[in-house]
Amino acid sequence: MNFFNTLKFQIGAALLLIVVLFTGIVASSLKDMEQQRSYSTLLNITARLEQTTSSLVSLGMNYAGHAPVNPAGYRRDVILYYREIQSRADLFEEITHGFMTENFSPSLVNQTTPFTPKLDPDAHEAVQIIEDTWAVFRTGLMEALGTDSSAPGLERAAQFINANHKPLSEAIQDLRQQIERLVEEGQTNMLRIHWGMLLSVVAVTFGILTWFFVAILRPLDRAVTGFQKVAQGDFGYQVPTSGNNELTWLTGSFNQLSSRLHAIFLLIDRIQEGSDMDETLCFVADQFPQLLPLDWVGALFMAGDDRTISLERSYRDGKPEISQRCRFRLQETLLQQALQEAEPLHVPDMKRTAEENPGYQFLNFLTERGLRDAIFLPITDQSPIPGVLVFATRKPDSYSEEHLELLTNIARLVTHSFGRTLKLSEHARLASIGGFASGIAHEIRSPLSTIGMALDYLQQSELAAPAEKRVRLARQESERMSRLLEEILLYAKPLKLELQPLSLASLIGGFIENYEEVAAKNEQQIELLTTTEETDILGDKDRLQQIFLNLSQNAFDASPPGSVIKWQLRSDPSARMVILQIQNPGVGIPDDVLPRLFDPFFTTKATGTGLGLGIVKRMVDAHGGEIQIDSQYGEETVVTLHFPLN
């Protein structure tokens, strides 16, 4: 944008114009005031000139009316009148010289510096008349006085002054009028200039206010309306723009923001409705081109071996690609880097990067399809299967810092939505598997019961030792199969509780009392630490007994002989919770195993089903509680359960 179009320049120019106008007014006023002060000084000097002339006339008239009658009186008049006449003549001479040269001495104007006024031609002409008249008057006066200072002709001088002072007084009066004219003209000009400047200031101020309203206030009001609309939920609202300044930039950015918000919320809405990956990825391919350049988008998810990653689905130019599922190496690749850093990864020049790293199979896969710029968006948050969402374009360096920042800001939102879609799909898959497993379990139970009765019959019969051993082993496997079927049914079918008020301390005390014999057989001990505080909860007694049984059996299996398994029960009145901790001094649980303990069919035991802890968690959750397992490999394991107080 041109600098001259910016509000910074325009507002600065407007303020500078106002400053210049007011500076001009002040400077003009100061100049006019100085000129008026100069004219006032000239009037004062002219008045002094008139006063000097009047003094000469008064001296002449006084002497003519009081002429001396004896020599003594004459000598007195010589002292009084002659010197005074000379002094007035010298002062008149000095003043007229100042007018002629336009330079008055400081003593004449009571200033520290000489006074140098500027006179117009008419005033100069009046001064010249005074100078000429004074020259004639002074010559006649000096001739009347004579050259003998001890016996001047005072009487002749008095007669001369009285007879010839009128032309001089008239010349001085004419000068006064000229100066008064200058004063009046100066005041008129000053008033005219001030009115002109005032009108200019009013016009400029009105223009600036009009510009301020049109260029700033009205766009700002539109922007405020836009922000209010968006705050009220109208995320697609667009603010009308005009001009080319910072406010235009602001409204343009706001419009871009609102359109992106609108697209993102549409995307989230559709993602929330999405039931499978294909529908979700289809909508991404359709909507994301409004947010960033997009020629190709694909979703990759980690395979079960954690060493490869599979391209599940891809779209090119908004249309699905029909291709076989592809697997790529994950270890030591940019895909693995994106998953580890959990941040969007930009690959601006894929072709060069792929050529320098032949082991980047997926990058070579993209470059073979003519793609040059890509962003890897990891899908890890809330997702049951880690994966990467890849955006790519054919043109190199298409993704700017703005696009990367946009994806960084919405990455958690997008990946969370993708994770939710995957979770819903996974839940649907597990529900389907659960229904299938439940049906299979029901179908197997009847023939398994028949097999069990047959084995019981055979065990009661007289058999050879090898046959008896095989029957016993078959019976054990049949019982294990029955337990597995029971756990599958318990895990798969909906959980129903028969809730009633009960004391958790009493329930645990009775359970441990009945279970001490089992601990003794394992050469182990159970130590119970209870609290005297309230432990009443609302629970299902049988389900709670099953929770304690599963956790106790796990503790026995994990603890060596001679160990003490500690049960501690306490309450937290502030949180309205009862807390049960079961601590066993076993070898601990490895870090890579700990997050998967509640996954169905995951077990580290040779004969385990992998459903025990999953069933325990379902029962604890059904009671409104929480379960947490803390352990470090080589150290003890602590299982913590929280139940809400009744």
Steps between C-alpha positions, in 0.01 A plus 500: 500500500620849413629683808297808407180292530571392855305645790831566672599739223153649452437565870852636535446727199167623640655576838796667330262714291316610814832578670616697194175697491511587867872575475424734210224670698724543803793620287275744311350625824843550651612685186190721504542562870861598443396733215230660715751541780735669248221736389418573863864593560498724193190676632675553831804644322276723288327616817839582645580695186176693543582555865844634407343744253245609761781555748680731255180693440438526875853625561456766228166617633620503863804706411292746290258550787768537766782686331776608749505869603858516626838331425466263798172364364650453159787294636247282681301449175817410317549219747134386505383549142804478281616164629144364494453612139827338402403176678159486329654571163759224549226251605289595196807452283565156646139388450479621140835334428359171639195530274717569199736209562231266649732440792423644845750483784401287808476818714219635282280185535602382848634171364826313523541480124451754218150525352491453119146539366394461137299789348301500180562768230221729625644503851846557353368797309347645820833450677681674215262799528573519873872481425480781244275716716723445799812592303344838405366553851830412668698730266275795577505420872879485508528829309262663747704376794825617344844356539583653841393246759567746781256756357253311275207671337231337714241761416554457125496122546169517691348712229627256233357195680162664549488608139628181324402190711172424320650334186709277723201403716294427190776280354517307829121464504514360147758242610278399789211444260719288274608285793141469624408394149767228516361387833147480364610320182704255706204423724274455198750267330552308823125456545462391138786250526372361830153453355648327197710274717204425726288405201788288367533324835124437511502367142805281561360373831167418337682324217710300744191406704322392182801295394532358853136390493516353150845340522512395866178523701268340246735206418571463871127488572462233231786304656340523846172375351693212343665407830160510672348278231781245538475519880129416461584192294478625140846371408456560127421874529697718257576869564471731194841644413603816317816704463855384544628555853559320828127473571455336161774257601324443831160434346661283232673292768174487693312379192767237443474397864121477493502297177758264650301470820191424295684236299656347813171480685336344195789257489468417870126455465546261213784319674283457810235346274752286312469128564802374311837615376393521136219747570719706731792520256260580214374803687858613579586478130190706418529771771870554567575661160319805645769519768823406319627371161408131465546262206535177697402385848553160658466325836770261621478283813759294681502128439501252785878453492565873571768490231286571196215739421215436258328741261135426569331751272591794276332767288645678199343820365199438725437149360584167666803312372434138411813313598612210712592564860869596518738442788807713562797485732445708816829471687739797455268688263327837504173322580651366821642845579153655463347235730771547764486879499117504481526823297430577131812434288556700181699346211532790251717324240401135502679411177844606624436351845392170344804492271731561797322232708410194289378325816207741527260267317186706552672821388612328180145371458371861505768640266425226247148640483630849420452645850764745624387666825342325800397541862484198733235543770534231773180337629581390854267683737201288606570258215510122563741460207780756445506639149592790274277717284698623197421811292694542174511722189667478162663843525816533713497745793120533487458483876597824671566568866139614521374157384732319739391724786136439412546123510700530822215693662228260388710182515369390840142568392533311172692207647257480791211488254678234293580310817135515601398367159750217534385439855138477390604260226706301748211492749265386227750231402544390861124500553464282194777270624343498845162401361661234288706369794196497724308296245788258455540467876131411541528247220810338652371481857248222434735255325773590746269408787431166330873442456554586868238246613657237279841568647354481852357159413832384362685626811273279715570197282798263538749601236857424425751749639580666165128531418421635847775765461358608165147520643624714791681737265193521277285581803738783604493647150121472493476693828742766367291529185187542712664780701610671179147481362362645822747791487423564133129511575560725800716737292275501192149523642353819656590536867209525744548593865278442800600802705444523873656698788792313656816561702807450286715449810277214622483344153879506456556372856273202437661431163854497641394283794364239260802531267779467759512122450573545131779741588643254751512226234713737291721569807382862486325737739231765467523811716195726525523863612157659538378841604238590755356756260186450292531230230135450406437473128220398267614175335432150376641259758559212258671718239722660764594155629598407144713817471685415824542137392658588163733762652601265786579218259713736288684616813565139609628407156733802484643471854770258609448252790533653845387846384237716666222642286369823654142620472436855614155662518443869572250772414531847356202701635590813301478306171221272630700191402611171662852395396624139497865422430638148445878486517708194406880476518544324167744566218288781359355555154711614200423846360395365160249261662344742749281700251351175355393328822130569443499405130283193429688172448834658594685291759853419612396174669541169324151385603330840520202609290581872492149591613537516879612862535266605220208351694621667821514839325147456360367422846685790665376739229145369547524596869599854399857440617850504354788254494868585460808277492841649587814294468867511409683196376700345783293671768157455658163544330214705645139465382282796608120496487270797564131455587257786566364524854133433545 
